[in-house]
Structure formats: C-alpha cells, structure tokens
Amino acid sequence: MLGIFLTKHYPEADSRPEYEIRRRIRSGIFRGGSRDERAAALISLAYACDLIGLLFEKGERRDAKRSAKEISKKQPIGSVVAHTVAAIKAAAVIASSS
C-alpha cells in the first residue's frame, strides 16, 4: 500500500464459491431463477452494499439495480438484510463523527 505498509497477498485457492454466488445473484435477478430466501438475502446484501455495479456489466446495471431493489423490498429476509446494512452504515457514520 503506497510502498509504506507491507501487505501480503494470498492467492485464491478455489474460485468456485465466488463464481457460485455470482451465478445465484445473476440468476435470481435476470432469469427469475432460484429466488429462495438465500438468493433473496444475497441479492439484498449486494444491493444494500452497492455491489450491483461490480457484479453486472454496464448495460445491465440499471435493470439489475431496479430488480434487486424490488426483490429486497418484497422478500421478508431481503428487507431485513437491507435494513441491517443501513443500520450498520448509519452507526459507522455516527461513530466516525464523534
């Protein structure tokens, strides 16, 4: 980091878990795939953390964000995840301002 701090990089041993999560999110948003509670929680978490832009191509982002927002609001667990992340963000802002 900037040549000041020593950092260690650990190579990813197995990329399958990340690929599977990305696949489930994409499937749940665009193809109406497995929108079970787990998929809804993943989508809501990605939406609440503003990660949709990282998970989708530029041309897909607007539709993906809209769909993720709808899923987050409709699914009970999705709504809880979104509210929890919002509360954590608010607490972090309050803690950093004091």
N, C-alpha and C positions, 0 to 999 in steps of 0.2 A: 504494500500500500504506500504509494508515493515514495518508495525507497526508504522510508523512515521506519516502518514497522515490519518485522518479519512475519510472513504468513506462510501457512502450509496449505497446499492443495492436495486433496485426496481424490484420486480418480474414481469415477463411478464404477462400482463393481458389476452392477446389474441394472440396466436401464428399463427393464420390463415393468417395474411398478409405476414409474413415472409415465411410461407410454400407456399403460392401462388406465391410469387416472385421466390422462388427456383424452383418451378414446371414450371413456364413460361420460365425460363432460360434453364433448362434441356430440356424441350420440344422443344424450339427453336433451341437448339444446336444439339441434337441427333435424334429427331424424325421429324425434319423438320416441326415442328408444327407451331403455330401462329407466323410467323416472320413478324408481322406488325411493324410499326415504334416504338411502345412502347417496344415490345420484343427486337427489334434490339438495342434500346437505353439501355435497361437493360443489355443485353449481352455485349455491348460495354463498358459500365461503369464497369461491373465486370471484363472484360478483362484489361481495362486501369488501374484499381486499383489493379491488380494482385490478384484477389479474386477467380479465377477459381480453384486454389488448395484447397480452403476451401469449394467449392460447389460440388466438384466431388471426387469420390474415386480415390485412387492411380492409378489403372489400366485404368481409364477413362481420366486422366488429359491430356495426350499428345494429344489425339484426340479432347478433348474438347477445349484445347488451340488453336489448329490448326483451328478448326471450328469457334471459337469465333473471331479469327483474320480475317478470311475470311469474316465473317458477318460484322465485324466492318469496313472493307475496302469497301465492296460492298454497304452497306446501307448508304445513304447520312447522315441521322441523326446519325448513328453509327460512321461515320467518324468524324463528328463534336464533338460528345461526347469524342471520343478518343483524338482528338487534344486539346480540352478544358482541359481535365485532365492532359495531358502532359504539357500544358502551366502553369497550377496551380502548378504542381510539380517543373517545372523549376523556377517559381517565388519564391517558398518556398526555394529552394536551394540558389538562389541569395540573398534572404532576410536573410537567416541564416548565410551566409558567410560574410555579411557586419557588 
